[in-house]
Amino acid sequence: MAYKRLSPAEKLKTLPAKYTRNIASWALDWRSPIGLRVMSELLTLAQDLGGWETLSRQEQILVERATFLSLKVSEFETAMLTGEPTKLDAGVHSNYCNVLSGILAKLGLKRRALPVQELQEYLASTDAAATTRDGING
């Protein structure tokens, strides 16, 4: 089945009611404030864990779920502080907080450093790749 491209008017301007697999497939308008916030939260969390590309698929799924839950918790708390009606009740909020806490504990609460390559190693690898690409060594 082919993917149906949504028009900007059809795209969501708020978080979906529930988490669905793969954040990138959400029908969000990624230029909207909530779309930008979702990506910002996702990439910030992934960066703290060493970068999206360094995470296993299992960790990526946990990062996506943590992003969703974090935004839902913030949405509820902001509504409570401003006196606006909320879509969640206090029990669901508490459950979201507990699940988020468990996910974050599984991911680890400390930043992970990106592996740093020595300058000489990097230069040697780029020189080798360029030489092979140019057909000199190949």
C-alpha positions as a printed Julia matrix, in Angstrom:
138×3 Matrix{Float64}:
  0.0    0.0    0.0
  1.38   3.38  -0.97
  2.03   6.1    1.56
 -0.56   8.89   1.38
  1.05  12.31   1.67
 -1.05  14.58   3.88
 -1.67  18.19   3.04
 -0.5   20.76   5.63
 -4.12  21.28   6.7
 -4.51  17.54   7.42
 -1.37  17.32   9.55
 -1.61  17.41  13.33
 -0.8   20.59  15.19
 -0.87  18.82  18.58
  0.55  15.6   19.98
 -1.36  12.46  19.01
 -3.6   11.03  21.73
 -1.43   7.93  22.07
  2.05   6.81  21.15
  2.36   4.99  17.86
  5.4    3.18  16.53
  8.09   5.34  14.95
  7.81   9.05  15.73
  8.87   9.98  12.19
  5.65   8.4   10.86
  3.41  10.63  12.98
  1.15  12.87  10.92
  2.64  15.97  12.52
  3.37  19.16  10.68
  7.09  19.12  11.44
  7.26  22.9   10.89
  4.64  23.57  13.59
  5.69  24.41  17.15
  4.79  20.93  18.42
  6.6   19.23  15.52
  9.72  21.24  16.22
  9.42  20.53  19.95
  9.05  16.78  19.39
 12.16  16.66  17.21
 14.08  18.91  19.59
 13.25  16.69  22.59
 14.01  13.51  20.66
 17.36  14.73  19.36
 18.39  16.23  22.7
 17.73  12.96  24.51
 19.45  10.94  21.78
 22.46  13.29  21.84
 22.77  12.85  25.62
 22.93   9.1   24.97
 25.76   9.39  22.46
 23.8   10.25  19.3
 20.91   8.62  17.44
 23.19   6.55  15.2
 24.98   5.0   18.2
 21.74   3.72  19.76
 20.43   0.22  19.18
 16.92   0.0   17.7
 15.65  -0.97  21.14
 17.17   2.17  22.64
 15.76   4.26  19.79
 12.27   2.94  20.57
 12.74   3.82  24.25
 13.94   7.32  23.29
 10.83   7.79  21.12
  8.53   6.66  23.93
 10.36   8.79  26.48
  9.96  11.8   24.19
  6.23  11.2   23.82
  5.68  10.66  27.55
  7.83  13.65  28.5
  5.8   15.93  26.25
  2.48  14.54  27.53
  3.58  15.05  31.15
  4.7   18.61  30.35
  1.43  19.3   28.52
 -0.58  18.2   31.58
  1.56  20.14  34.04
  1.45  23.32  31.94
 -2.34  23.09  31.71
 -2.6   22.6   35.47
 -0.37  25.62  36.16
 -2.27  27.88  33.77
 -5.71  26.68  34.86
 -6.6   25.32  31.42
 -8.63  22.13  31.0
 -6.53  19.01  30.57
 -7.05  15.94  28.44
 -5.5   13.71  31.11
 -6.59  13.11  34.66
 -4.18  13.09  37.6
 -4.06   9.27  37.68
 -3.01   9.0   34.04
 -0.45  11.76  34.61
  0.98   9.85  37.56
  1.11   6.67  35.47
  2.9    8.5   32.65
  5.43   9.88  35.16
  6.14   6.39  36.53
  6.51   4.83  33.08
  8.75   7.71  31.96
 10.91   7.25  35.04
 11.3    3.54  34.25
 12.23   4.21  30.63
 14.78   6.84  31.61
 16.28   4.45  34.17
 16.66   1.79  31.44
 18.34   4.29  29.12
 20.6    5.54  31.89
 20.57   8.86  33.65
 24.09   9.9   32.69
 25.35  11.4   29.48
 27.34   9.13  27.22
 30.33  10.58  25.46
 30.73  10.11  21.75
 33.79   8.07  20.87
 36.57  10.42  19.88
 38.91   9.43  17.09
 42.53  10.54  17.21
 43.37  13.12  14.56
 46.03  10.89  12.99
 43.54   7.99  12.71
 40.94  10.25  11.12
 43.39  11.7    8.6
 44.7    8.24   7.73
 41.17   6.9    7.16
 40.18   9.83   4.95
 43.43   9.57   2.99
 42.91   5.83   2.49
 39.3    6.36   1.38
 40.28   9.12  -1.05
 43.09   7.04  -2.53
 40.83   4.03  -3.02
 38.07   6.19  -4.47
 40.44   7.83  -6.94
 41.66   4.43  -8.11
 45.26   4.94  -7.05
 45.26   1.97  -4.64
 42.53  -0.09  -6.11
